[in-house]
Amino acid sequence: MTRYVIAAYVENKYGVLARVTGMFMRKGFNIDSLTVGETENPAYSRITITLEGDDYAREQLIYQLQKLHNVKNVVLMESEGVERELMLIKVRNTPEIRSEVLSAAEIYRGKILDYTTDNLCVEVTGAPAKINAFVEVMKPLGILEMCRTGVVALERGRTLTQNE
Amino acid sequence: MKTTNCKSLTGAEIVIETLIEQGVTDVFGYPGGQVLTIYDALYNAGDRIRHVLTAHEQGASHAADGYARATGKVGVVIATSGPGATNLVTGIATAMLDSIPLIAVTGNVASSQIGKDSFQEINITGVTMPITKHNYFVSDVADLADTIREAFQIAKSGRPGPVLIDIPKDVQTAECLFESTGIIEEIPQKDADDALIEKAVSLINAAERPYIYIGGGAASALSAEDVKALADKIDACIGCTFMGLTAGLGGCSRFLGMQGMHGTYASSMANKEADLVIGIGVRFSDRATGNAEKYASRAKVIHIDADFAEIGKNIRVDCGISGNIKTTVSRILSRCADAKHPKWTAKVAALKEEGRRIQAAAEDAAGDALTPKKIFDCINAAKTPDTVIATDVGQHQMWTAQYASFEAPRKFASSGGLGTMGFGMGAAIGAHVGSNCRSILVTGDGSFGMNLNELATAVSYNIPLTIVLINNGVLGMVRQWQTLFYGKRYSHTLLNRKTDFVRLAEAFGAKACRAETAEELSAALSAALSADGPFLIDTVIDKDEFVLPMLPPGGSIDDIITAKEEAA
């Protein structure tokens, strides 16, 4: 099992995300994360998908994406591409753990977004492995709530996914 | 500036004009509240486009599908919103699984009523998303004509398939300038890399026991002559999938028929013995391969298909070539060496002989009783090469695949991938409307019960349709599985109905008779095939007839069952 990041340029139209996710369900693909958002060209959105799978799953996912009429281009991101994910995480603000949370947030270059007498909310951005590590640090301190955006990725250098 | 050809039309008129522009001469459908405007436009266009009114939207969808199968053209079906649209669903899915080009036009409630659970409102684009090649909800009349054109392009390009266009009522009534264009071209398919062609050629040149395996994709992209030319050059035998029967290779001496779960003995065995399988326009489905791990384990496999996503999907292949099937095959043909494989030819001949021997033994055991084989001997003798045979789904369908001879292309209309019982009545009607050839529906009493209402359509339009109802009083295919794999526990497969199919057909206004022996059937067929309208023949066979050979599901060719005694 290998982790793959796949980017799809899709027409920015009503129903396209449903076509993509519907296809995943129909074909039984189990994906780890999916993000979608605007690109430099407002006519297209970029969907970034991460999945764990073998060569067969990766190949079929790419093929089936390419078959969808609204999908313009599909690219398997190289492992050395630029990947980022954002997480918001809420923990209790008590004297026993406060300093540990604050120092961990500093080490992970997180930002404190909310500080109340009860709770602390931290934003952490980075590659998924860094986010996972921060979650592990927070777990023993008691996570109240957390949410992650899923991965967005671009290839390094001059390569333009859209034009391949 | 707009040219003088430009005129202002309503959306409904644009639908009809664009269909005509795309070469459509016949449509199937059923009117209703949200397509009234389209039907009103049809009222004025009756001299340019024929509409066939069916008894049920499902029948219309199968008719459009059968029309496409028999002609190679895009079939068109029109239905209203809500239940009209959902009644198309089985027909659309049937076309999807068999890669049949189909356009479904549905009306929907006005845009202002969308999303409010309005009367007869259904989100049919959502419902049909997984069973269409693509679908559209048209929200602006200005996009309508181009959307329909693009739908035709998608339906017929590459690997064909169904496309649905949902048009809310206000878009049908809104006006817009319309200018007719020509018939839209198919999206050109890429030609395969030279390296892949070379690889295929070297595999072919190295082979000693080649087996050409054609499917529905080959049947629609290639002529029978194309397939024969390749087989002759490399001295291969030819087998096919269920859908590949439509290629019409029945008259070719190299042709062994269908392989797979209910394939002929010779075809399935040759597939197993081959050292090279050249799959063309096939998808190596589970019914064809059995256990995919054990399939053609001694062979190299070349897979040629229009759809790149099929390469490596179901089985591992040694050389996968996607793109234009016709140019791929002709490039391979021009480069591969002339070959002779006398040992393989002798082996294949021996397999054919063994298949005949097994068949003859089964027939001898049956004595004078009317058997499926005898029914098809009568049908083959009575039909002409241009007769279209449609079927429903079950034992009668597999017997058709095994015994009916198809010597011309596009003479077989049957639901392969989805296995849709009730497909045949609509398909047989559509096939006749498209080809103007006589059609025969081979059906069973179970399947016929599902959509026999289309007898009304066949009578209304005086369709020269012969219905051979193979009546055994049971759901025979399910019963066969219950016999083999469920300890003869016949749960809900004994029909125990009292339907008199002769009187039923007569009540619809069709001719009908009963045939209990081969002689009676021959006489009935000659009457039916010279009648000018629908004619039903009720034939009776034993409820424990089996479809054999059979490869048990998930099994391999080594598990082949050729005689009933081995099975029980």
Interface residues (C-beta under 8 A of the other chain):
Chain A: Y14 G15 A18 R19 G22 M23 R26 Y56 E59 Q60 Y63 Q64 Q66 K67 L68 H69
Chain B: T125 G126 M129 P130 K133 H134 F137 I154 D307 F308 A309 G312 K313
